[in-house]
């Protein structure tokens, strides 16, 4: 059918960036508007006539000529023409060359091409350096109802859009009748590309070359229009200088996968005044991909009940345009039928097979192999575990099928990525379900993280996108509910830390810290403590190492405070002698170094619980603090760093503390290069290197070697000595008690010995506190508290007697009065102290009044129950010292008269003073050492151990010292004891003589 189209030349002065230009004539509309390829199109408004389309690649030209003068009679053939134009000689400098292609689509007889060319050649526009020549055919189509079959003329190819959308790149293509697809030139003017002509093999290397006529420009490479191609782990861009003005760039791909499939474009811009011209060449990288195969059987454990059992094997892959050749193979089963099913996002290849139950073998396997169009193949093999006749198995339960004993059944996760397993034990009991299901958001984020740095897209933009996703995902508790999700999230940090990525955007740094803080939430504690990784590394190790690396490469300008992580930086630390002080989570870091750079300190809550502890006798007692310089080279040996940690709990006495740093090589805590500042600064550490630091506290206090044995021996000897002392006092009482003063002295001796004996017996009973029940431990503490105090109060009675006799020489105190006074002072006062202390400390509650670990009073400085013992003892020792000093001065200033009565009184006073002089140092020095024991921590070193040994020896052997002082060491007692022994010997001899005389008389 013939048709006539006429479009006349028209000069239009308009800006195509603002409003399109429409010209209508006899039912046709001619429009000029800005589109993707900047086409000038003519569209007919009536549907019964054929279409005329004129396409031009114009750039951003404000004023241009629109022309077409056509008067053509067409047949059934469709011909697409190419028209080229170029600048005039005056505009052909290397800096201003412009080559553009215009495409005109006509339904014409191919024999009229010469007439069309002749009509258009005279057309010129001198102001725009524009002219037309060389009109050529690009596409020839034949109508094959109801479609059209088209092919490209030589030196032309199908456009990238046609190649991608229709999977037709080099052959004859079939389109619908209404399609407008055309071929384009292999050469796109000033830019040409080679290396995309043929499909490429999977995982292969390939080079693509882009050449330009302008040697002064640097083109950019793009993947699928929007992803910039850069140098990465899988790509490298290099420049090759050719002959003349031609310059070329090579894009080398080292590992081609499905990620690289798609449109590859080489592009640059040229700007002259306000005119910007885009130059590009593009093509489709056609990759013959290989699939990831998931092979399963249904049922997973075929059960033999008859001679044969039938099952189905499935190989599932992601849906792809690749036309695979799939083959099944097995040497142990009979394959019956192969089919495949197309699902929404996957392809499932199925094979039905039969197992002969009469000839079962150990290894039953089936293999499916996928071969792409270039002959590459990938296969997957499944082992078929058959439940034979008589074999144990777990019966089906819920979604779990019959499973052979000792094996695991597998199920795909619902709406998530991964699998879940359930083992059937050897005793045919179902075990707990183990899941590796990963939320799809987490899985996709992890997948994007693995693609960071391969060369598709810029490294920084891709990393920022992943970090943004991580901050959103970790803020959703429901998403992060399983170990698999936590493992993938931490692995994302690990992947990013190994890339050469610089986190420069302030918002991205904020999101990075926010993500790391979210991962430390207490609700995830059980996930952190699970250990299921194949590499046997804990999540905490990977997390710490990854965050350290990322933070050290981040551009941190101010303190970043989140719930569980804080980061602060000391910028441009370069002043000699000046400390750089950072504070995070109440921990203070003071740094002195000769190096120059930014010092970044990061504090982590909860991380101390999750890092593996190689010190079995110690537990973490502080947060984890990491300090790094801006570059690794800054970590020099000239660093001096002091960290003051807030302790989780107050350190008990004699408990050892270690300042440790994390060793990334051994993956463990190490105390090398770090030193604890001591008991007076229990939260402070000094180190000579930068790392991640923490404080470990011992689970048990330090013990003094052989202290238990010395105590046991000493107390035993004291008990025997005190018994001997009491027996001696009773035996010589009538011989030595000749005056009231001596009565008072020996009464005090007996009560001191008796109280100390009972106290030592209680001490011996509580020598192993861990074996005593709390009630019995409490009773022994009360008795020891009372009787040890009574010992000192009876010594006060002695000193009171002494000072009375020295000051009031002629005043006699009756024995009854003294005895009443001594009983009140020696027993009532200690009782009141113990009673009030017991009631005021939660009625003797453990931890308040006494310690179960020691079966003794609680010492907490001036706040524990121990103070009610130490203060009275200290006061009494001080009073006794003062009283002795007064008596000595009195004896020097007022010597006694030589009378007999005064001489006896003087001897009595001296005897009392001698007892005080000997006993006061014994008890006083002992408990002074005891005060030193309570205040000197064993972590202080050898001095503390020496004081402990001295206290134990003097305290344990007190009974022996009393016996030696009051019995053999006292002349009166010694003489009385000898006299008593002689008297008994005389009486014995007299009895013998009497008996002998009686015998003789008889």
Steps between C-alpha positions, in 0.01 A plus 500: 500500500633837405515791733634855477680683772620854479690690769648837406808674631440728791731722699408480868645723770418328824665343804435127505583483869180687578220430257473243222435622144203358315426547129190333351424457132240275333465277804874481591657655808867599505638542854840604632554428867775397742501124551757237590658492153374848409284386210312717257184302436213522255187322608178464309180573685289281275533127555419387145818639349858386549750674728791724415763549771806725489757449774793726577771505764513876553666577832366799689456742205275792568429588134507247221362436156228244467478371152368215298381534141363168401274399225521126489279221381547189714448131452495220755871521581624706796834673477672702775748763389801650670604861438833632628615857544815664617635846575664718238874545462498807717373295790711188464759574764572218735335686783174561312437203274142381509371187328130422524269245344141562388265213432195526273257214491307476171261247354633520144605304202875447528547615140412859582799549735698695241218751453472556876874554524501751220214694658670527839858569393449868413367567847753699712503726802816710510434656841492155662768348273241243398463310176359172373670232295545126468146368555522120546270212581545336841210256538304286256173337609270245340141459606424147619146530625419581769860610579798650325844342459780753490874486450783752518696611201881452504683726745182535704371323809195484717486760777574405860135535593395253231780260595406499869122505477457257210813286542577560132846638439650370177233300316177575316253628756126456507293793625135590515350701217486814712859489624745778407831324556789609275866412458773746582853542377785298652687828508346775709686792360782622725484195733533137396491184710626151426496175692125451543427315179481147638380333821766451767558205727407495865784578747725592208718804431404747229613835360277773358656792312363851463665733242450875456608744231564764763817406693444771761190349657469223759184295449309337783378143499146416604315177570127491421502882462501590871789307659839653443777249432817559701819318582416215733572140588341380174570792265786723392492800264820578309592747226659405169630777270442415135627653177419859410224657703327173588515410865356184655414372844477136598258358755646174628262268680668227706203292609189534290179389669133582460570827685683637197238397246315790341570827327857633506539863400801723435403868533642847518377859459630794304389852585544806278352814646146399596487203267562161662544202273486141630720239331453134575527151368324204657444133465361203686731267688338165435612257772437130466425454870512191717239448772517442874336160542296382797447126469255306718304178498138434586464324729838579655524147638325255266365207700522147364179307566478304177756390243524846343455854633444802279617851583552835330818707478479876450758754388386856564669806350418868472302593193730602216491576126780251448380193314663216692541146390417292808601137537449254787739218582520219754675165517297369792136591421278469193392834350148492355390848389637856490285815505533865597268763645524880476410679820486872571865537596647157439527205266452149637639202308354170618599142445305197610707195592466154651714323761528122508452413868641150449843626399563805718854637509665739739536790256187586304546827312335706228660786306347778295723694262424837339684594180483850356517595131881528508549147628575587861331285761427482868362204688354412839481160664264374768552192717188287538467354850254215482309368803542132446284223637577477873685835515418733789336829414306787651138506379374811322406790726341822378698607189780255568489181299616154606870537580761229538654469847828689533421735208366854466188599308508829312227751419513824306424809706160659454529844337866514606833394359671185623405167653399354831596157629374248747698195601359157569713353779628145500228419751236623248414815695453833324748764622450878506468690171814682387441796274721699266210699362601852406252782458483609137594860587809375684587260218471768231706742707771236541489432127549869423788515746683223313464704180656813651834569335474261207485798261127552440418834659735708711642341813385778733143523369450123513642481854279788614196320362585182688563688827168679461322167458686357800388786724137442404512123535681489835239737640231239438503245782262269319733482199806423714337226706728208402869419507507471121384860459749621760778302331422650159480853643837471674643347183388810309722708730785256443462520121495879500803522731707301251419740217706811435205714590511842664185593692501877450136605513403615848158339474654168393740505797202566725317202351807279539525575873123468534511154339785380720313626807180321397688173471607535866144517633441276803207332323753338264716357780404136437580539129852626575575204725399238244794343319406354163750650260699256292826692556459466882537876540255676726282780373655734757851452357385578148288792619784663696760464226259629234380803698858595589600503134193689383524761777869557430415581135195712579495877492384574855474868585316494831396267779241241398294367789269202468349271762773235492783656300668837529770641274709810563803634315792714608583673170845604381677378810851631435607712799798341682444451872127565473252232598217403270200425721193316374203388709254233393233330712656652817841350416783752465796449265813714535754462220855626466690434178751654264287402201269736310144420399143456618450284809166319493357334810201269487317360801285185484237383744419128524797399282697386807245219546540366148875509433665163583679506834823300508554578871289235673558644848391850398178667390458828306436790736487799266377614163717449193685810377681520166751773416660539157695754297366614165751279318657169590852637480427717799495207742855542625673385818536860622134509605404535865130459566308507828146368513275559800213251487171513687492161676186288484529431873734597780805278521500282816819499713793294372334437163748522214431725200650471152518775241477327164493587132350304211754321282366478143757234414427249776136612530529520878564737790863577583654687795821580313577871494234586759528549875243551774557809714418321826233470768487875561413557129310181433349613168818644344731339246825615339591358158776565247306421183165566335242227486169397651513498879302363793538402866473142620436424868590173671211280607667421834726703730870429529614253767816518713690170464512275809293751698239238585761255629673765713167610645394146582829420675516831686140490627545138613812592697321804645205294619731256679699789649186675625376181666838463672489864602157459662608185681813675627303798625262277688778292653702796632206729584526462877877547497524814286185697576623676815356848436209670329724616215620144432143383524399746235795402278442125512125539460568693178750234386246224546224685313733604216613140457145369520364750242789443261459123536133514405573745211774274366273197517237688300768610253612140460141389442458755219835442335327364187209743444389341174408182687290672768129576466418873526333462842798332660733747333295786646520352851878465485532859379294630796705297750832607351387860490400489868791306650775678303355831622485360856872423488577866436251630756657277768834648403337837559406376845869425565610842385229665708625314811853604422420868463291494819783349703754740355295814554319410822772323700312484828155426366404135517231350275312204635498180305123501465494853360772422250331178397170680433679774305699247297197289417314804370796628304625157384168344393212747501673757276600244233152351514337838439732569206430161341127521567460848352719408199298185439168683506617799295627274219165354394487274805822323412424457130763340282689757300407773746620372840720210391656355188433139412831482314705573815261437790606834643377857506450694178766756414400787272724775623310708758163356401529129584432317826876454548521859621321402822796277579789712377401823677462351850825304460686806379366716783589243767853451367547878499368534858723220624803668346411830666439336838837320488672826417336670800596215736862503386521874558345460846748231593788722394374811680371332819707197596334271754588504868710223636235379741395140485139575409600752238756261359235233452270756339783613271564142394131455423486818291812398311354156438185652355702740287720214380190315385378805315841565349513146367136443407426838345763465225390143443137595446566851376761412239293202390194708428701785359626245250139389460408859415781496244364177354159659447653805332786340308371322191681182396526645151744757645781247493750347750434753781136388524606137516756576776238682710259208457760250617591719801135542599419131470806396704442752781125441507512121482765468774341752743413224744860385509622854563251541788609173658868591477434849639269418789641163611870423437573869446351613832738445800225477759303247299815306416606482869148413608486226239836359617391524859179319415698226326740467800209489741344218307834321492538544879148377563569203278820422690321540834230261395762246396684532837181460696414191312849361555488561882165331522641202327796476738274515807294224371 
